[in-house]
Amino acid sequence: MSQISCPECAAENGLNADIEMNEIIVCQDCGVDLEIISLDPPTVDLAPIEEEDWGE
């Protein structure tokens, strides 16, 4: 299991071996959504926030 550091709260989070690029995970400490941006080495960044289009 790989470890990554949350860019929001610096908590260490474990990653399963079957993670995929662009997968969204949740920080186990602060709950923020994180996006896998690299697999070697495992790297995450804050996931983009999807805005509502309200049917426009």
PDB file of N, H, CA, C and O in Angstrom:
ATOM      1  N   MET A   1       0.850  -1.184   0.000  1.00  0.00           N
ATOM      2  CA  MET A   1       0.000   0.000   0.000  1.00  0.00           C
ATOM      3  C   MET A   1       0.891   1.241   0.000  1.00  0.00           C
ATOM      4  O   MET A   1       1.809   1.353   0.812  1.00  0.00           O
ATOM      5  N   SER A   2       0.621   2.152  -0.896  1.00  0.00           N
ATOM      6  H   SER A   2      -0.125   2.061  -1.556  1.00  0.00           H
ATOM      7  CA  SER A   2       1.374   3.405  -0.982  1.00  0.00           C
ATOM      8  C   SER A   2       0.764   4.434  -0.050  1.00  0.00           C
ATOM      9  O   SER A   2      -0.405   4.337   0.322  1.00  0.00           O
ATOM     10  N   GLN A   3       1.556   5.409   0.318  1.00  0.00           N
ATOM     11  H   GLN A   3       2.506   5.488   0.016  1.00  0.00           H
ATOM     12  CA  GLN A   3       1.102   6.503   1.172  1.00  0.00           C
ATOM     13  C   GLN A   3       1.206   7.813   0.399  1.00  0.00           C
ATOM     14  O   GLN A   3       2.179   8.042  -0.318  1.00  0.00           O
ATOM     15  N   ILE A   4       0.206   8.662   0.548  1.00  0.00           N
ATOM     16  H   ILE A   4      -0.585   8.475   1.131  1.00  0.00           H
ATOM     17  CA  ILE A   4       0.235  10.005  -0.023  1.00  0.00           C
ATOM     18  C   ILE A   4      -0.096  10.990   1.089  1.00  0.00           C
ATOM     19  O   ILE A   4      -0.729  10.636   2.084  1.00  0.00           O
ATOM     20  N   SER A   5       0.338  12.225   0.906  1.00  0.00           N
ATOM     21  H   SER A   5       0.852  12.513   0.097  1.00  0.00           H
ATOM     22  CA  SER A   5       0.058  13.275   1.868  1.00  0.00           C
ATOM     23  C   SER A   5      -1.023  14.184   1.293  1.00  0.00           C
ATOM     24  O   SER A   5      -0.911  14.631   0.152  1.00  0.00           O
ATOM     25  N   CYS A   6      -2.057  14.459   2.063  1.00  0.00           N
ATOM     26  H   CYS A   6      -2.147  14.096   2.990  1.00  0.00           H
ATOM     27  CA  CYS A   6      -3.146  15.334   1.624  1.00  0.00           C
ATOM     28  C   CYS A   6      -2.625  16.761   1.476  1.00  0.00           C
ATOM     29  O   CYS A   6      -2.029  17.292   2.414  1.00  0.00           O
ATOM     30  N   PRO A   7      -2.836  17.398   0.313  1.00  0.00           N
ATOM     31  CA  PRO A   7      -2.373  18.780   0.129  1.00  0.00           C
ATOM     32  C   PRO A   7      -3.166  19.799   0.961  1.00  0.00           C
ATOM     33  O   PRO A   7      -2.730  20.940   1.117  1.00  0.00           O
ATOM     34  N   GLU A   8      -4.309  19.401   1.486  1.00  0.00           N
ATOM     35  H   GLU A   8      -4.663  18.474   1.360  1.00  0.00           H
ATOM     36  CA  GLU A   8      -5.143  20.300   2.277  1.00  0.00           C
ATOM     37  C   GLU A   8      -4.756  20.289   3.762  1.00  0.00           C
ATOM     38  O   GLU A   8      -4.611  21.346   4.375  1.00  0.00           O
ATOM     39  N   CYS A   9      -4.588  19.087   4.339  1.00  0.00           N
ATOM     40  H   CYS A   9      -4.706  18.228   3.841  1.00  0.00           H
ATOM     41  CA  CYS A   9      -4.353  18.996   5.782  1.00  0.00           C
ATOM     42  C   CYS A   9      -3.053  18.276   6.151  1.00  0.00           C
ATOM     43  O   CYS A   9      -2.711  18.183   7.330  1.00  0.00           O
ATOM     44  N   ALA A  10      -2.330  17.767   5.153  1.00  0.00           N
ATOM     45  H   ALA A  10      -2.607  17.843   4.195  1.00  0.00           H
ATOM     46  CA  ALA A  10      -1.046  17.069   5.328  1.00  0.00           C
ATOM     47  C   ALA A  10      -1.167  15.704   5.998  1.00  0.00           C
ATOM     48  O   ALA A  10      -0.157  15.123   6.395  1.00  0.00           O
ATOM     49  N   ALA A  11      -2.386  15.183   6.130  1.00  0.00           N
ATOM     50  H   ALA A  11      -3.207  15.654   5.808  1.00  0.00           H
ATOM     51  CA  ALA A  11      -2.566  13.845   6.705  1.00  0.00           C
ATOM     52  C   ALA A  11      -2.048  12.790   5.738  1.00  0.00           C
ATOM     53  O   ALA A  11      -2.166  12.945   4.523  1.00  0.00           O
ATOM     54  N   GLU A  12      -1.479  11.726   6.273  1.00  0.00           N
ATOM     55  H   GLU A  12      -1.384  11.601   7.260  1.00  0.00           H
ATOM     56  CA  GLU A  12      -1.019  10.613   5.459  1.00  0.00           C
ATOM     57  C   GLU A  12      -2.204   9.687   5.187  1.00  0.00           C
ATOM     58  O   GLU A  12      -2.922   9.296   6.107  1.00  0.00           O
ATOM     59  N   ASN A  13      -2.399   9.344   3.918  1.00  0.00           N
ATOM     60  H   ASN A  13      -1.815   9.662   3.171  1.00  0.00           H
ATOM     61  CA  ASN A  13      -3.484   8.466   3.506  1.00  0.00           C
ATOM     62  C   ASN A  13      -2.895   7.283   2.761  1.00  0.00           C
ATOM     63  O   ASN A  13      -1.950   7.440   1.989  1.00  0.00           O
ATOM     64  N   GLY A  14      -3.448   6.102   2.988  1.00  0.00           N
ATOM     65  H   GLY A  14      -4.216   5.975   3.616  1.00  0.00           H
ATOM     66  CA  GLY A  14      -3.012   4.912   2.281  1.00  0.00           C
ATOM     67  C   GLY A  14      -3.761   4.773   0.966  1.00  0.00           C
ATOM     68  O   GLY A  14      -4.948   5.087   0.883  1.00  0.00           O
ATOM     69  N   LEU A  15      -3.061   4.300  -0.065  1.00  0.00           N
ATOM     70  H   LEU A  15      -2.097   4.045   0.003  1.00  0.00           H
ATOM     71  CA  LEU A  15      -3.676   4.066  -1.372  1.00  0.00           C
ATOM     72  C   LEU A  15      -3.635   2.583  -1.685  1.00  0.00           C
ATOM     73  O   LEU A  15      -2.616   1.929  -1.463  1.00  0.00           O
ATOM     74  N   ASN A  16      -4.727   2.049  -2.194  1.00  0.00           N
ATOM     75  H   ASN A  16      -5.555   2.581  -2.374  1.00  0.00           H
ATOM     76  CA  ASN A  16      -4.765   0.656  -2.626  1.00  0.00           C
ATOM     77  C   ASN A  16      -3.895   0.472  -3.859  1.00  0.00           C
ATOM     78  O   ASN A  16      -3.613   1.433  -4.575  1.00  0.00           O
ATOM     79  N   ALA A  17      -3.477  -0.743  -4.104  1.00  0.00           N
ATOM     80  H   ALA A  17      -3.706  -1.524  -3.522  1.00  0.00           H
ATOM     81  CA  ALA A  17      -2.624  -1.047  -5.254  1.00  0.00           C
ATOM     82  C   ALA A  17      -3.365  -0.900  -6.576  1.00  0.00           C
ATOM     83  O   ALA A  17      -2.725  -0.764  -7.618  1.00  0.00           O
ATOM     84  N   ASP A  18      -4.701  -0.923  -6.563  1.00  0.00           N
ATOM     85  H   ASP A  18      -5.221  -1.034  -5.716  1.00  0.00           H
ATOM     86  CA  ASP A  18      -5.481  -0.888  -7.801  1.00  0.00           C
ATOM     87  C   ASP A  18      -6.003   0.512  -8.154  1.00  0.00           C
ATOM     88  O   ASP A  18      -7.008   0.632  -8.855  1.00  0.00           O
ATOM     89  N   ILE A  19      -5.331   1.574  -7.674  1.00  0.00           N
ATOM     90  H   ILE A  19      -4.515   1.476  -7.104  1.00  0.00           H
ATOM     91  CA  ILE A  19      -5.757   2.935  -8.017  1.00  0.00           C
ATOM     92  C   ILE A  19      -5.502   3.212  -9.495  1.00  0.00           C
ATOM     93  O   ILE A  19      -4.632   2.597 -10.111  1.00  0.00           O
ATOM     94  N   GLU A  20      -6.263   4.137 -10.053  1.00  0.00           N
ATOM     95  H   GLU A  20      -6.970   4.637  -9.553  1.00  0.00           H
ATOM     96  CA  GLU A  20      -6.139   4.502 -11.460  1.00  0.00           C
ATOM     97  C   GLU A  20      -5.960   6.010 -11.586  1.00  0.00           C
ATOM     98  O   GLU A  20      -6.355   6.770 -10.702  1.00  0.00           O
ATOM     99  N   MET A  21      -5.355   6.432 -12.703  1.00  0.00           N
ATOM    100  H   MET A  21      -5.034   5.814 -13.421  1.00  0.00           H
ATOM    101  CA  MET A  21      -5.198   7.860 -12.977  1.00  0.00           C
ATOM    102  C   MET A  21      -6.560   8.551 -12.952  1.00  0.00           C
ATOM    103  O   MET A  21      -7.561   7.982 -13.389  1.00  0.00           O
ATOM    104  N   ASN A  22      -6.591   9.763 -12.446  1.00  0.00           N
ATOM    105  H   ASN A  22      -5.778  10.226 -12.091  1.00  0.00           H
ATOM    106  CA  ASN A  22      -7.778  10.616 -12.376  1.00  0.00           C
ATOM    107  C   ASN A  22      -8.858  10.087 -11.441  1.00  0.00           C
ATOM    108  O   ASN A  22      -9.960  10.635 -11.400  1.00  0.00           O
ATOM    109  N   GLU A  23      -8.563   9.042 -10.697  1.00  0.00           N
ATOM    110  H   GLU A  23      -7.668   8.597 -10.730  1.00  0.00           H
ATOM    111  CA  GLU A  23      -9.519   8.528  -9.723  1.00  0.00           C
ATOM    112  C   GLU A  23      -9.666   9.547  -8.595  1.00  0.00           C
ATOM    113  O   GLU A  23      -8.694  10.191  -8.200  1.00  0.00           O
ATOM    114  N   ILE A  24     -10.883   9.689  -8.081  1.00  0.00           N
ATOM    115  H   ILE A  24     -11.673   9.167  -8.401  1.00  0.00           H
ATOM    116  CA  ILE A  24     -11.146  10.598  -6.971  1.00  0.00           C
ATOM    117  C   ILE A  24     -11.202   9.780  -5.687  1.00  0.00           C
ATOM    118  O   ILE A  24     -11.938   8.797  -5.595  1.00  0.00           O
ATOM    119  N   ILE A  25     -10.417  10.195  -4.702  1.00  0.00           N
ATOM    120  H   ILE A  25      -9.819  10.993  -4.778  1.00  0.00           H
ATOM    121  CA  ILE A  25     -10.458   9.562  -3.389  1.00  0.00           C
ATOM    122  C   ILE A  25     -10.782  10.637  -2.368  1.00  0.00           C
ATOM    123  O   ILE A  25     -10.737  11.826  -2.683  1.00  0.00           O
ATOM    124  N   VAL A  26     -11.104  10.235  -1.162  1.00  0.00           N
ATOM    125  H   VAL A  26     -11.141   9.269  -0.907  1.00  0.00           H
ATOM    126  CA  VAL A  26     -11.443  11.181  -0.098  1.00  0.00           C
ATOM    127  C   VAL A  26     -10.394  11.075   0.997  1.00  0.00           C
ATOM    128  O   VAL A  26     -10.048   9.977   1.433  1.00  0.00           O
ATOM    129  N   CYS A  27      -9.888  12.220   1.439  1.00  0.00           N
ATOM    130  H   CYS A  27     -10.168  13.112   1.085  1.00  0.00           H
ATOM    131  CA  CYS A  27      -8.931  12.230   2.544  1.00  0.00           C
ATOM    132  C   CYS A  27      -9.618  11.661   3.775  1.00  0.00           C
ATOM    133  O   CYS A  27     -10.719  12.079   4.132  1.00  0.00           O
ATOM    134  N   GLN A  28      -8.965  10.714   4.414  1.00  0.00           N
ATOM    135  H   GLN A  28      -8.070  10.374   4.124  1.00  0.00           H
ATOM    136  CA  GLN A  28      -9.536  10.058   5.590  1.00  0.00           C
ATOM    137  C   GLN A  28      -9.575  10.979   6.803  1.00  0.00           C
ATOM    138  O   GLN A  28     -10.293  10.704   7.764  1.00  0.00           O
ATOM    139  N   ASP A  29      -8.813  12.068   6.771  1.00  0.00           N
ATOM    140  H   ASP A  29      -8.230  12.291   5.990  1.00  0.00           H
ATOM    141  CA  ASP A  29      -8.746  12.965   7.915  1.00  0.00           C
ATOM    142  C   ASP A  29      -9.679  14.167   7.774  1.00  0.00           C
ATOM    143  O   ASP A  29     -10.499  14.422   8.656  1.00  0.00           O
ATOM    144  N   CYS A  30      -9.559  14.917   6.652  1.00  0.00           N
ATOM    145  H   CYS A  30      -8.893  14.710   5.935  1.00  0.00           H
ATOM    146  CA  CYS A  30     -10.346  16.148   6.517  1.00  0.00           C
ATOM    147  C   CYS A  30     -11.553  16.009   5.579  1.00  0.00           C
ATOM    148  O   CYS A  30     -12.421  16.882   5.563  1.00  0.00           O
ATOM    149  N   GLY A  31     -11.618  14.919   4.798  1.00  0.00           N
ATOM    150  H   GLY A  31     -10.914  14.210   4.811  1.00  0.00           H
ATOM    151  CA  GLY A  31     -12.785  14.674   3.950  1.00  0.00           C
ATOM    152  C   GLY A  31     -12.770  15.356   2.598  1.00  0.00           C
ATOM    153  O   GLY A  31     -13.748  15.258   1.857  1.00  0.00           O
ATOM    154  N   VAL A  32     -11.683  16.052   2.247  1.00  0.00           N
ATOM    155  H   VAL A  32     -10.888  16.132   2.849  1.00  0.00           H
ATOM    156  CA  VAL A  32     -11.613  16.742   0.962  1.00  0.00           C
ATOM    157  C   VAL A  32     -11.438  15.703  -0.163  1.00  0.00           C
ATOM    158  O   VAL A  32     -10.822  14.657   0.039  1.00  0.00           O
ATOM    159  N   ASP A  33     -11.990  16.008  -1.347  1.00  0.00           N
ATOM    160  H   ASP A  33     -12.491  16.858  -1.511  1.00  0.00           H
ATOM    161  CA  ASP A  33     -11.828  15.136  -2.510  1.00  0.00           C
ATOM    162  C   ASP A  33     -10.457  15.357  -3.133  1.00  0.00           C
ATOM    163  O   ASP A  33     -10.044  16.493  -3.365  1.00  0.00           O
ATOM    164  N   LEU A  34      -9.754  14.253  -3.402  1.00  0.00           N
ATOM    165  H   LEU A  34     -10.089  13.330  -3.214  1.00  0.00           H
ATOM    166  CA  LEU A  34      -8.423  14.300  -3.994  1.00  0.00           C
ATOM    167  C   LEU A  34      -8.428  13.523  -5.295  1.00  0.00           C
ATOM    168  O   LEU A  34      -9.072  12.479  -5.399  1.00  0.00           O
ATOM    169  N   GLU A  35      -7.706  14.030  -6.296  1.00  0.00           N
ATOM    170  H   GLU A  35      -7.182  14.878  -6.212  1.00  0.00           H
ATOM    171  CA  GLU A  35      -7.612  13.368  -7.594  1.00  0.00           C
ATOM    172  C   GLU A  35      -6.208  12.794  -7.761  1.00  0.00           C
ATOM    173  O   GLU A  35      -5.217  13.473  -7.492  1.00  0.00           O
ATOM    174  N   ILE A  36      -6.129  11.536  -8.206  1.00  0.00           N
ATOM    175  H   ILE A  36      -6.934  10.984  -8.424  1.00  0.00           H
ATOM    176  CA  ILE A  36      -4.844  10.909  -8.487  1.00  0.00           C
ATOM    177  C   ILE A  36      -4.305  11.520  -9.780  1.00  0.00           C
ATOM    178  O   ILE A  36      -4.908  11.363 -10.842  1.00  0.00           O
ATOM    179  N   ILE A  37      -3.160  12.220  -9.690  1.00  0.00           N
ATOM    180  H   ILE A  37      -2.670  12.347  -8.828  1.00  0.00           H
ATOM    181  CA  ILE A  37      -2.609  12.870 -10.880  1.00  0.00           C
ATOM    182  C   ILE A  37      -1.357  12.175 -11.399  1.00  0.00           C
ATOM    183  O   ILE A  37      -0.887  12.487 -12.494  1.00  0.00           O
ATOM    184  N   SER A  38      -0.809  11.233 -10.625  1.00  0.00           N
ATOM    185  H   SER A  38      -1.191  10.980  -9.737  1.00  0.00           H
ATOM    186  CA  SER A  38       0.352  10.468 -11.055  1.00  0.00           C
ATOM    187  C   SER A  38       0.349   9.139 -10.316  1.00  0.00           C
ATOM    188  O   SER A  38      -0.047   9.066  -9.152  1.00  0.00           O
ATOM    189  N   LEU A  39       0.796   8.083 -11.004  1.00  0.00           N
ATOM    190  H   LEU A  39       1.118   8.142 -11.949  1.00  0.00           H
ATOM    191  CA  LEU A  39       0.863   6.774 -10.366  1.00  0.00           C
ATOM    192  C   LEU A  39       2.285   6.399  -9.944  1.00  0.00           C
ATOM    193  O   LEU A  39       2.466   5.578  -9.045  1.00  0.00           O
ATOM    194  N   ASP A  40       3.288   6.991 -10.583  1.00  0.00           N
ATOM    195  H   ASP A  40       3.141   7.658 -11.314  1.00  0.00           H
ATOM    196  CA  ASP A  40       4.662   6.634 -10.269  1.00  0.00           C
ATOM    197  C   ASP A  40       5.521   7.878 -10.180  1.00  0.00           C
ATOM    198  O   ASP A  40       6.035   8.319 -11.207  1.00  0.00           O
ATOM    199  N   PRO A  41       5.702   8.460  -9.025  1.00  0.00           N
ATOM    200  CA  PRO A  41       5.186   8.020  -7.729  1.00  0.00           C
ATOM    201  C   PRO A  41       3.732   8.458  -7.543  1.00  0.00           C
ATOM    202  O   PRO A  41       3.281   9.389  -8.209  1.00  0.00           O
ATOM    203  N   PRO A  42       2.999   7.802  -6.653  1.00  0.00           N
ATOM    204  CA  PRO A  42       1.605   8.207  -6.412  1.00  0.00           C
ATOM    205  C   PRO A  42       1.543   9.656  -5.938  1.00  0.00           C
ATOM    206  O   PRO A  42       2.174  10.025  -4.948  1.00  0.00           O
ATOM    207  N   THR A  43       0.779  10.466  -6.653  1.00  0.00           N
ATOM    208  H   THR A  43       0.266  10.166  -7.457  1.00  0.00           H
ATOM    209  CA  THR A  43       0.658  11.892  -6.344  1.00  0.00           C
ATOM    210  C   THR A  43      -0.805  12.296  -6.457  1.00  0.00           C
ATOM    211  O   THR A  43      -1.514  11.845  -7.357  1.00  0.00           O
ATOM    212  N   VAL A  44      -1.251  13.148  -5.540  1.00  0.00           N
ATOM    213  H   VAL A  44      -0.675  13.515  -4.809  1.00  0.00           H
ATOM    214  CA  VAL A  44      -2.629  13.638  -5.574  1.00  0.00           C
ATOM    215  C   VAL A  44      -2.636  15.156  -5.559  1.00  0.00           C
ATOM    216  O   VAL A  44      -1.659  15.797  -5.173  1.00  0.00           O
ATOM    217  N   ASP A  45      -3.765  15.719  -5.990  1.00  0.00           N
ATOM    218  H   ASP A  45      -4.559  15.199  -6.303  1.00  0.00           H
ATOM    219  CA  ASP A  45      -4.011  17.149  -5.920  1.00  0.00           C
ATOM    220  C   ASP A  45      -5.483  17.316  -5.557  1.00  0.00           C
ATOM    221  O   ASP A  45      -6.261  16.368  -5.660  1.00  0.00           O
ATOM    222  N   LEU A  46      -5.858  18.500  -5.141  1.00  0.00           N
ATOM    223  H   LEU A  46      -5.226  19.270  -5.058  1.00  0.00           H
ATOM    224  CA  LEU A  46      -7.271  18.743  -4.839  1.00  0.00           C
ATOM    225  C   LEU A  46      -8.096  18.499  -6.095  1.00  0.00           C
ATOM    226  O   LEU A  46      -7.741  18.970  -7.175  1.00  0.00           O
ATOM    227  N   ALA A  47      -9.190  17.769  -5.956  1.00  0.00           N
ATOM    228  H   ALA A  47      -9.478  17.387  -5.078  1.00  0.00           H
ATOM    229  CA  ALA A  47     -10.045  17.475  -7.099  1.00  0.00           C
ATOM    230  C   ALA A  47     -10.770  18.743  -7.531  1.00  0.00           C
ATOM    231  O   ALA A  47     -11.156  19.559  -6.695  1.00  0.00           O
ATOM    232  N   PRO A  48     -10.955  18.906  -8.853  1.00  0.00           N
ATOM    233  CA  PRO A  48     -11.704  20.085  -9.311  1.00  0.00           C
ATOM    234  C   PRO A  48     -13.139  20.040  -8.807  1.00  0.00           C
ATOM    235  O   PRO A  48     -13.749  18.975  -8.720  1.00  0.00           O
ATOM    236  N   ILE A  49     -13.663  21.204  -8.479  1.00  0.00           N
ATOM    237  H   ILE A  49     -13.168  22.070  -8.549  1.00  0.00           H
ATOM    238  CA  ILE A  49     -15.041  21.293  -7.992  1.00  0.00           C
ATOM    239  C   ILE A  49     -15.963  21.427  -9.184  1.00  0.00           C
ATOM    240  O   ILE A  49     -15.820  22.337 -10.001  1.00  0.00           O
ATOM    241  N   GLU A  50     -16.911  20.508  -9.275  1.00  0.00           N
ATOM    242  H   GLU A  50     -17.028  19.769  -8.611  1.00  0.00           H
ATOM    243  CA  GLU A  50     -17.889  20.573 -10.371  1.00  0.00           C
ATOM    244  C   GLU A  50     -18.984  21.551 -10.005  1.00  0.00           C
ATOM    245  O   GLU A  50     -19.608  21.448  -8.949  1.00  0.00           O
ATOM    246  N   GLU A  51     -19.208  22.502 -10.898  1.00  0.00           N
ATOM    247  H   GLU A  51     -18.702  22.586 -11.757  1.00  0.00           H
ATOM    248  CA  GLU A  51     -20.243  23.498 -10.658  1.00  0.00           C
ATOM    249  C   GLU A  51     -21.562  23.054 -11.258  1.00  0.00           C
ATOM    250  O   GLU A  51     -21.593  22.415 -12.310  1.00  0.00           O
ATOM    251  N   GLU A  52     -22.637  23.390 -10.593  1.00  0.00           N
ATOM    252  H   GLU A  52     -22.611  23.909  -9.739  1.00  0.00           H
ATOM    253  CA  GLU A  52     -23.975  23.087 -11.122  1.00  0.00           C
ATOM    254  C   GLU A  52     -24.280  23.989 -12.309  1.00  0.00           C
ATOM    255  O   GLU A  52     -23.976  25.181 -12.278  1.00  0.00           O
ATOM    256  N   ASP A  53     -24.882  23.423 -13.362  1.00  0.00           N
ATOM    257  H   ASP A  53     -25.129  22.454 -13.388  1.00  0.00           H
ATOM    258  CA  ASP A  53     -25.236  24.255 -14.508  1.00  0.00           C
ATOM    259  C   ASP A  53     -26.713  24.657 -14.462  1.00  0.00           C
ATOM    260  O   ASP A  53     -27.159  25.462 -15.280  1.00  0.00           O
ATOM    261  N   TRP A  54     -27.466  24.107 -13.521  1.00  0.00           N
ATOM    262  H   TRP A  54     -27.104  23.453 -12.857  1.00  0.00           H
ATOM    263  CA  TRP A  54     -28.863  24.450 -13.313  1.00  0.00           C
ATOM    264  C   TRP A  54     -29.677  24.400 -14.609  1.00  0.00           C
ATOM    265  O   TRP A  54     -30.596  25.195 -14.799  1.00  0.00           O
ATOM    266  N   GLY A  55     -29.335  23.460 -15.500  1.00  0.00           N
ATOM    267  H   GLY A  55     -28.587  22.814 -15.345  1.00  0.00           H
ATOM    268  CA  GLY A  55     -30.097  23.260 -16.714  1.00  0.00           C
ATOM    269  C   GLY A  55     -29.834  24.274 -17.791  1.00  0.00           C
ATOM    270  O   GLY A  55     -30.586  24.339 -18.764  1.00  0.00           O
ATOM    271  N   GLU A  56     -28.801  25.064 -17.657  1.00  0.00           N
ATOM    272  H   GLU A  56     -28.191  25.011 -16.867  1.00  0.00           H
ATOM    273  CA  GLU A  56     -28.509  26.100 -18.652  1.00  0.00           C
ATOM    274  C   GLU A  56     -27.771  25.529 -19.825  1.00  0.00           C
ATOM    275  O   GLU A  56     -27.442  26.257 -20.762  1.00  0.00           O
TER     276      GLU A  56
END
